[in-house]
Amino acid sequence: MTSAATVDIAEVMGRRGIGPVRSLAVSLCALVALLDGFDLQIIGLAAPAIAAALHIPVAGLGAVFAAALAGLAVGGIGFAPLADRVGRKPVLVAAVVCFGLFTLATMTAESVPALLVYRFATGLGLGTAVPCAVSLASEFVPARRRATTAGLLFAGFPFGGVLAGLLGSRLLSTTGWHGLFLVGGVAPLVLAVLMVLLLPESPIFLVARGAPVARIARVLAKVAPDLRVDAGTRFVGVQPRTGRAPVSRLFESGRRGSTLLLWAASFVAFGVLVVNSSWTPTLLAPLGLPVARTALALAVFNAGSVLATAAGGWLLTRFGARRVLPVAFAVAAVGVAGIGRAAVAYPTAIRSTGVGWALGIGRVGSFSGPLLVAALVAAAWAVPGVFGLLGALCLVGGVAAAALRPMRAEADPVATPAVAEGAS
């Protein structure tokens, strides 16, 4: 064991090889993303049965879908940035508990207003959880692997859709839609307990926040057990936190244009993705396809997204966003991986804010998309016309992605003294 008077926290977290604690942290964050995708997409499979039980017209399902998506936008924009102030772990755990409890509560809804309230509250938790998970996981891996890690985490969303489709094809014909929500509610609560017991806080965040050296040492003892930290240790390698992390900082240091284009791409990517997962079973039902068969088709769609999104982070690192994202939107599979760029471009002090707002704007697209389709259904649009419009929107997202320029991030690794007297 070696003792160090000065510790470069960025160098420590960037060392080759990922130990078991860091691997565990990334895995737990990936499970959060998986359950986010599962809990969000099961409503699309359950919608026909819920509509029949609560006597909701088909066009009225847009409000049901949009309720959770509105919560997602509010969570990503309003609550995820709290992780840049109070910590990644506590906000993440609270968010997971929130969407788990209200997914269970959805099973008890006996009226449309109750259903809307439960789905909105579920969305608050979902929208807060993923930005925190991405920020936390990205700070447990070397900087060069952050885009790849973010891509792998975002692959959890469609992988959750794969599980929803596979389970839905079995459970809908046996236990009914309640079985899906039981799984979607219990699993996050179990995961929350595991995170409380096993998930450490980000050492990079703790140093940036000016946490007590003793607290940083406890975390580093798990992450880098060969490193000894004492009361006199000073930390460098990360920009200190200065007060709040307002959204205005996303437009500083030459980031304005890239932030806006990233938001536009996110808006389209999430809008198209969620419309497909929520409306497809209902749109195809009048064509004679049973929901169980549609569930399998949705699983196949999400399986393709898993592969494409997982590869997206690596492709972004290797070839750059301007080359990868336009092609991604053209094939309409990996557009969401572009949000991984936010985990790389924004410094620690505003990382959850950057990811949260990018996802939040995407969730606004998710919220708007189902309402748009609901209006088209009410206007008696044919199914091919609806999907044709979605294809056109993908091209718009591709144009926005093609216009992205490299974001000039603030220098994250700058010297900062350790604060031995306590958190600021």
N, C-alpha and C positions, 0 to 999 in steps of 0.2 A: 504494500500500500504506500502510495506516495503522497506527500503533503505539498500543498501549493499555496504561496502567498497571494498569487494572482491567478485567477481562473478565467479563461476565455470561454464563456458559456456556449457561444456559437460553435467554437472548435470542439468542445466536449460533445455536443449534440450532433456534430457532423462527422464524428469519427467513423471509420469503416466498420461495417458489421453492426447489426441491430440486435442488442441483447434481448433476453426474454421479457423484461419489463416493457421495453419499448415496443416489441412485437405485440405484447398483450394490449398495450394502450391503443395501438393502431387497429387491432382486431375488434376491440370493444367499440371503438368509434365506427368501424365498418358495419357492425351489427346495428348500430343506431340508424345508419343510412338504409340498411336493408329493411328494418321495421318501419321506417318512414315510408318507403315505397309500398310495403305490404299494406299498412294501415290506410294509406291514401287511396290505393287502387281497389280495395275490396268493396268500396261503396258502389263502384261501377258494376260489379258482378251482382251485388245485392239489390241494386236499384229497381229492377222489374218487380221483385217480390215485395220490397218495401212500398213501392208505388201502389201495388194492388192492395196491400194491407191497410195503407193509410188513405187510399182513394185519391192519389195524386195523379193528375193527367201527365202524359208523357212530356209535354212541353214544360210542365212545372218542375221536372227533375233538374232543370238547369239551376234553380235556386238551391236545391239540395247539394248538388255538386259544388256550387260556388261558395256555399257556407264554409266548408273546410278550407277552401282555397283562399277565401278572404282572410281567414284566421292565419293561414300560412304567410300571407303578405304582411299582416300586422306583426306576426311573430318575428319574421326575418328582419323587418325594418325597425320595429319598436323595441323588441326584447333581446334579440341576438347581440346587439352592440353592448348589452350589459356585461357580456363576457370579457370585454376589453377593460372593464372597470372593477368587477368583483371577482373575476376568475372564470376560467373555462369550465372546470369541473362542477362547481355548484349550480351554475346556470344550466349546464347540460343535463345533470341529474334531475333537476326540477322539471325541465322540459320533457324528459322521457316519462317521468311519473305523470305529468299532465296528459300527454296524449294516450298513455295507457289507460288511465282512469276513465277518460271521456270516451274512448273506444268501447269500453265495457258499458258505459252509461248509454251509448247509442242503442244497445239491445233492449233497453227499457222504454224507448220513445214510443208514446202512444198517440202523439199528435204531431203535425207538421212543425209548429213553433218549437216544441221540445227537440225534435230532430235537428232543426237548424241550429239551435243553441249548442247542442252536444257536438255537432260537426264543426261549428266555429271554434269551440274550445279545444277540440282535438287538433284543429289546424294551428292554433296558437302554439301548442307544444311541438308539433311537427316543424313548423316554420322556424322555431327558436333552436331546435335540437341540431339540425344538420350544419348550419354555419359554425356552431360551437364545436361540433365533432370534427369538422374539416380543419378548423384553426388548431385545435388541440393535437390532432394526429400529425398535421404538417410540422408542428414544432417539436415532435419527437423523432423526426427523421432529418438527415442532412438536407441542406437547402437544395442541392441538385436533384433530390428525389421528391421534392414537395409536389410538383405538378403531377408526377406519376402517382404519388400517394393520393392526391385529391381525385385523380381519375379513377383509381380503384375504389375510393369511397363512393363516388357518384355512381359507379357501377352497381353499388348496393341498391340504389333506387329501382332500376329495372329488374335486378335480381329478386327484389321483394315482389315485383309484379309477376315474375316467373312462379314464385311460391304461391302467390295469391291465385294465379290461374290454375296451377296444378291442384292445390287444395280445393279451390272452388269447384273444379270439375268433379270432385268426389263428394265434398261436403254438401253442396247445394242439393244434391239428390237424396241425401240421407238425413243430415241434421238441419238442413235449411241454412239460410243466411246467418242465423245466430251463431252457428259454429265458427264461421270465419271471424266474427267480431270477438268471440271468446278467445280464440288464439291470438288475435291482434291486440287484445287488451292485457292478457296475462303475460305474454312474452316480454313486453317492455317493462313491466313491473319487476320481473325476475332480473332483467338486464340492469335495471336501476340499482338493485341490491348488489349485484356483482360490481358495478362501477363504484359504489360507495366503499366497498371492501377492497377492491383491487386497483382501481384507476388512480394514478398519481396526478397531481396538478402539473402543468407545463413548467419546467424549470426556466425556460426562456421568459415566460410571462412573469414568473415570480421575481426574476432579476430585474426585468423592465419595470415592475411595480415597486421595487424597492422593499421587498419582503424581508423579514428578519433572516439573518444568515443561518440561524439554527433551523428554520423551516426549509430553506433552500438545501441545506446540508442533508436533511432527512430524505428529501426527494432524490438528490444526487447519489445518496448511499444505495438506492435501489437501481438507479439508471446506470451509474458509473461507480461500482463498489470499490474500484482500485484508487479512487480519488478521495483524499481526505481534506475536509474543509474545516477550518477552525474559526474562532471568533474574529481573527485578524485578516481573514481572507477577503480580498477585493475581487469584484467581478467586472469583466469587460466583455465586449463582443455583442452587445445589444443596446438599442437606443432606449434611454429611460422614458418611462411614461410621464407625460406632462398633462395632468388634469384629465378632462374628458376627451373622448375621441369623436368629435362632431363629424357629421357627414360632409361638411365643407372641406375637410382635409382630403377627401377622396378626389377633390378637384384641384389640389395644390401640386406643385412640383411637376408641372407638365402632364398631369394625369387627367385633365378635364375631358379631352376628346376621347381618349381610350375608355374612360369610365362610362361615358354616355353610349359609346358603341357597344361596350360590353353589356350594358343594361338592355340595349335594343336586341342584341343577340339572345340574351337570357329570356327576355319577354317572349320572343317567338318560340324558342326552344321548349320552354316549359308549357307555353300555351298549347302547342301542337301535341306534345307528349301526353299531357293530362287530358286533353280532349279525346285523344285516341283511346286512352285507358278507361275514361269514365263513360263516354258516349257510345263506343263501339258495340258493346253488348245490346244496348237499347236500339241503336240504329239498325242492326242486323237482324234483330228478332222478327220484325214484320216480313223479312225475306225468307223466313222459314228455318232459320238457324237456331237451335236450342241454346240456352244460356250456357249449359255445360260444354257444348262444342265451341262456343265463342270463347269460353274461359281458356280452353286449350290453345286457341289461336292467339289470344292475348299473351299466354305464356311464351309462345314461340316468338312473338314480336319483342317481348322483353328480353328473351334469351339473346336475340341479335343485339339488342341495346347493351346488354351486359358486356359482350365481347367488344363492341365498338367503343363503349365508354371507358372500359378498363384500359384499352389501348390508347385512348385519347390523350391521357396525361403524358405518356411516353412520346407520342407523336408530337405533342406541343413542345416538349423539351428538345426533341431532335430536330424538328423542321420549322418550328415557329408557328404562332397563331394564324398569321396571314395566309400561310400555305395550307394549314390543316382545316381550319374552321369552315372556309367556303365549301370545301369538298364534303365536310361533315354535314353541313346543312343540305347540300345537294342530295346526299343519300338519306338524309333525315333520320340519322341514328345516333350520332355522337355529339350533337350540338351542345348538349348540357355539359359535356366535358370542358367546354371553354370556361366555365366558372372556376375551374381549377387554376386558371390564370390569376384569379384574385388572391389565391393562397400564396402565390409567388411574388406578385408585383407590389402588394401592400406590406408595409413594415409591421412589426409585431404590435405596436401601439394601436394600430387601426385595422388589424387583420380581420377580426370578427366583424367589425363594422363594414369593411369592404366586402367580405363574403356575404354578410347578412343582407346588405343592400342589393348586391347583385342577385342573390337568390330571392330577395323580397320583390324586386322588380319582375323577376321571372314568375313569382307567384301571382303577381298582378296579372300577368299574361295567362296564368293558369286559371285565375278567377274570371277573367274576361272571356277566355275561349269557350268554356261551357255555356255561358250566357249568350254568346254569339250563335253557337250551334242551336241553342234552345229557340232563339229568334228565327233561325233558318227553318227549323222543324215546324214552328208555328206558321211560318209562311209557306209551308208545303214544298220546300226544296227537296229535290231528289237526292238520294244517298250519294250517287257519283258526284253531283255538284258540290256537296258538302266536303267530300274528301279532296276534290279538285281545288277548292279554296284553301284547304290546309296545305296542299302542295305549293300553292303560290306563296303562302306565308313563309314556308321554308326558304324559298328563294330570296325573300326580303331579309330573312335572318342571315343568309349567306352573303348578301351584299354588305350588311353591317359588319360581319366578321372579316370580309375582305378588306374593309377600310381601316381595320385596327392597325395601330402603330405600336411599336414597343413602348411600354409604359415606363417612364423614368421614375423609378421608385427612389424614395429617400434611402440614404445609406443606413441600413439596419445595423451592421456591425460597427458601432462606434464605442469609444471607451465610456464606461459609466462606473462610478464607484459603488461598492457594495454599501448597503445601509444596515449597519449593525444595530441601530437603535429601534428599528421597527418599521412597519409599513408606512408609506407616506399617506 
